[in-house]
Amino acid sequence: MKCELCKQEIERTFLGKLIGTYLKDAKGKKHTVCSRCQKLRQGKDDILAALKA
């Protein structure tokens, strides 16, 4: 699975879980974001604003 902000492959743990997160927008659509992009943009609103741009 790829990060929707930086388009890089998101790493997984040995159990197959993402090292990152899923975010839901106002319409309920899930977006995947890696941990590096989470560190760069603090807060859910900042990440969702970057996804729209």
OpenMM code with the backbone's topology and positions (N, CA, C; nanometers):
from openmm import Vec3, app, unit

residues = "MET LYS CYS GLU LEU CYS LYS GLN GLU ILE GLU ARG THR PHE LEU GLY LYS LEU ILE GLY THR TYR LEU LYS ASP ALA LYS GLY LYS LYS HIS THR VAL CYS SER ARG CYS GLN LYS LEU ARG GLN GLY LYS ASP ASP ILE LEU ALA ALA LEU LYS ALA".split()
positions = [
    Vec3(0.0847, -0.1170, 0.0000),
    Vec3(0.0000, 0.0000, 0.0000),
    Vec3(0.0899, 0.1243, 0.0000),
    Vec3(0.0472, 0.2282, -0.0678),
    Vec3(0.1286, 0.3490, -0.0792),
    Vec3(0.0674, 0.4639, -0.0006),
    Vec3(0.1556, 0.5536, 0.0454),
    Vec3(0.1129, 0.6756, 0.1141),
    Vec3(0.0503, 0.7682, 0.0106),
    Vec3(-0.0611, 0.8299, 0.0465),
    Vec3(-0.1290, 0.9165, -0.0496),
    Vec3(-0.0663, 1.0551, -0.0581),
    Vec3(0.0241, 1.0884, 0.0339),
    Vec3(0.0909, 1.2185, 0.0277),
    Vec3(0.2227, 1.2112, -0.0484),
    Vec3(0.3116, 1.1197, -0.0081),
    Vec3(0.4451, 1.1137, -0.0691),
    Vec3(0.4578, 1.0046, -0.1755),
    Vec3(0.3553, 0.9220, -0.1913),
    Vec3(0.3490, 0.8164, -0.2940),
    Vec3(0.4547, 0.7073, -0.2766),
    Vec3(0.5142, 0.6956, -0.1573),
    Vec3(0.6101, 0.5891, -0.1308),
    Vec3(0.5395, 0.4713, -0.0656),
    Vec3(0.5997, 0.3556, -0.0786),
    Vec3(0.5431, 0.2344, -0.0198),
    Vec3(0.5507, 0.2442, 0.1328),
    Vec3(0.4400, 0.2120, 0.2001),
    Vec3(0.4351, 0.2173, 0.3456),
    Vec3(0.4882, 0.0845, 0.3991),
    Vec3(0.5796, 0.0938, 0.4959),
    Vec3(0.6365, -0.0264, 0.5557),
    Vec3(0.5321, -0.0985, 0.6402),
    Vec3(0.5538, -0.2273, 0.6583),
    Vec3(0.4626, -0.3096, 0.7370),
    Vec3(0.5416, -0.3824, 0.8454),
    Vec3(0.4738, -0.4173, 0.9542),
    Vec3(0.5344, -0.4975, 1.0588),
    Vec3(0.5344, -0.6432, 1.0146),
    Vec3(0.5933, -0.7286, 1.0948),
    Vec3(0.5994, -0.8692, 1.0580),
    Vec3(0.4611, -0.9349, 1.0606),
    Vec3(0.3642, -0.8724, 1.1262),
    Vec3(0.2273, -0.9243, 1.1276),
    Vec3(0.1419, -0.8664, 1.0153),
    Vec3(0.1980, -0.7764, 0.9357),
    Vec3(0.1263, -0.7210, 0.8219),
    Vec3(0.0556, -0.5894, 0.8495),
    Vec3(0.0763, -0.5329, 0.9681),
    Vec3(0.0124, -0.4049, 0.9994),
    Vec3(0.0931, -0.2905, 0.9396),
    Vec3(0.0253, -0.1820, 0.9028),
    Vec3(0.0928, -0.0657, 0.8467),
    Vec3(0.1689, 0.0107, 0.9540),
    Vec3(0.2855, 0.0637, 0.9168),
    Vec3(0.3561, 0.1566, 1.0042),
    Vec3(0.3147, 0.2953, 0.9564),
    Vec3(0.1987, 0.3353, 0.9998),
    Vec3(0.1346, 0.4580, 0.9568),
    Vec3(-0.0070, 0.4576, 1.0098),
    Vec3(-0.0971, 0.5229, 0.9385),
    Vec3(-0.2342, 0.5298, 0.9857),
    Vec3(-0.3313, 0.5441, 0.8705),
    Vec3(-0.4560, 0.5208, 0.9012),
    Vec3(-0.5670, 0.5491, 0.8102),
    Vec3(-0.6388, 0.6720, 0.8640),
    Vec3(-0.6736, 0.7637, 0.7762),
    Vec3(-0.7516, 0.8813, 0.8146),
    Vec3(-0.8798, 0.8839, 0.7332),
    Vec3(-0.9893, 0.9196, 0.7984),
    Vec3(-1.1167, 0.9344, 0.7274),
    Vec3(-1.1426, 1.0826, 0.7036),
    Vec3(-1.1864, 1.1154, 0.5816),
    Vec3(-1.2239, 1.2535, 0.5531),
    Vec3(-1.3711, 1.2740, 0.5882),
    Vec3(-1.4253, 1.3898, 0.5549),
    Vec3(-1.5629, 1.4229, 0.5908),
    Vec3(-1.6639, 1.3308, 0.5219),
    Vec3(-1.6289, 1.2795, 0.4051),
    Vec3(-1.7191, 1.1906, 0.3312),
    Vec3(-1.7086, 1.0454, 0.3761),
    Vec3(-1.6111, 1.0152, 0.4621),
    Vec3(-1.5951, 0.8799, 0.5121),
    Vec3(-1.4944, 0.7963, 0.4355),
    Vec3(-1.4267, 0.8546, 0.3370),
    Vec3(-1.3272, 0.7811, 0.2600),
    Vec3(-1.1990, 0.7679, 0.3419),
    Vec3(-1.1389, 0.6472, 0.3403),
    Vec3(-1.0154, 0.6229, 0.4145),
    Vec3(-0.8951, 0.6589, 0.3286),
    Vec3(-0.7976, 0.7264, 0.3910),
    Vec3(-0.6718, 0.7616, 0.3261),
    Vec3(-0.5578, 0.7020, 0.4080),
    Vec3(-0.4557, 0.6479, 0.3396),
    Vec3(-0.3409, 0.5928, 0.4095),
    Vec3(-0.2286, 0.6953, 0.4113),
    Vec3(-0.1645, 0.7089, 0.5281),
    Vec3(-0.0568, 0.8053, 0.5464),
    Vec3(0.0559, 0.7366, 0.6214),
    Vec3(0.1797, 0.7522, 0.5738),
    Vec3(0.2950, 0.6899, 0.6391),
    Vec3(0.3351, 0.7698, 0.7629),
    Vec3(0.4200, 0.7109, 0.8446),
    Vec3(0.4605, 0.7755, 0.9696),
    Vec3(0.5466, 0.8990, 0.9443),
    Vec3(0.6235, 0.8998, 0.8359),
    Vec3(0.7065, 1.0178, 0.8055),
    Vec3(0.6210, 1.1395, 0.7728),
    Vec3(0.5149, 1.1196, 0.6956),
    Vec3(0.4251, 1.2301, 0.6619),
    Vec3(0.3470, 1.2767, 0.7841),
    Vec3(0.3178, 1.1855, 0.8768),
    Vec3(0.2512, 1.2234, 1.0002),
    Vec3(0.3398, 1.3145, 1.0842),
    Vec3(0.4700, 1.2869, 1.0852),
    Vec3(0.5621, 1.3691, 1.1627),
    Vec3(0.5771, 1.5087, 1.1022),
    Vec3(0.5725, 1.5172, 0.9699),
    Vec3(0.5885, 1.6464, 0.9028),
    Vec3(0.4660, 1.7361, 0.9210),
    Vec3(0.3492, 1.6766, 0.9213),
    Vec3(0.2236, 1.7527, 0.9312),
    Vec3(0.1531, 1.7135, 1.0600),
    Vec3(0.1475, 1.8066, 1.1526),
    Vec3(0.0872, 1.7793, 1.2828),
    Vec3(-0.0632, 1.7984, 1.2763),
    Vec3(-0.1368, 1.6970, 1.3125),
    Vec3(-0.2815, 1.7081, 1.3201),
    Vec3(-0.3531, 1.6540, 1.1979),
    Vec3(-0.4715, 1.6042, 1.2212),
    Vec3(-0.5527, 1.5447, 1.1159),
    Vec3(-0.5952, 1.6486, 1.0120),
    Vec3(-0.6272, 1.7694, 1.0574),
    Vec3(-0.6731, 1.8725, 0.9646),
    Vec3(-0.5641, 1.9131, 0.8665),
    Vec3(-0.4387, 1.9213, 0.9127),
    Vec3(-0.3285, 1.9578, 0.8251),
    Vec3(-0.3042, 1.8499, 0.7192),
    Vec3(-0.3153, 1.7235, 0.7587),
    Vec3(-0.2931, 1.6134, 0.6654),
    Vec3(-0.4052, 1.6110, 0.5608),
    Vec3(-0.5290, 1.6253, 0.6042),
    Vec3(-0.6402, 1.6248, 0.5091),
    Vec3(-0.6359, 1.7438, 0.4146),
    Vec3(-0.5883, 1.8594, 0.4626),
    Vec3(-0.5732, 1.9753, 0.3754),
    Vec3(-0.4661, 1.9499, 0.2696),
    Vec3(-0.3584, 1.8807, 0.3076),
    Vec3(-0.2527, 1.8482, 0.2122),
    Vec3(-0.3006, 1.7451, 0.1095),
    Vec3(-0.3910, 1.6581, 0.1486),
    Vec3(-0.4458, 1.5599, 0.0546),
    Vec3(-0.5325, 1.6264, -0.0516),
    Vec3(-0.6054, 1.7295, -0.0137),
    Vec3(-0.6931, 1.7990, -0.1084),
    Vec3(-0.6139, 1.8813, -0.2081),
    Vec3(-0.4976, 1.9299, -0.1677),
    Vec3(-0.4168, 2.0164, -0.2549),
    Vec3(-0.3436, 1.9404, -0.3609),
] * unit.nanometer
topology = app.Topology()
chain = topology.addChain("A")
for resn in residues:
    res = topology.addResidue(resn, chain)
    for name in ("N", "CA", "C"):
        topology.addAtom(name, app.Element.getBySymbol(name[0]), res)
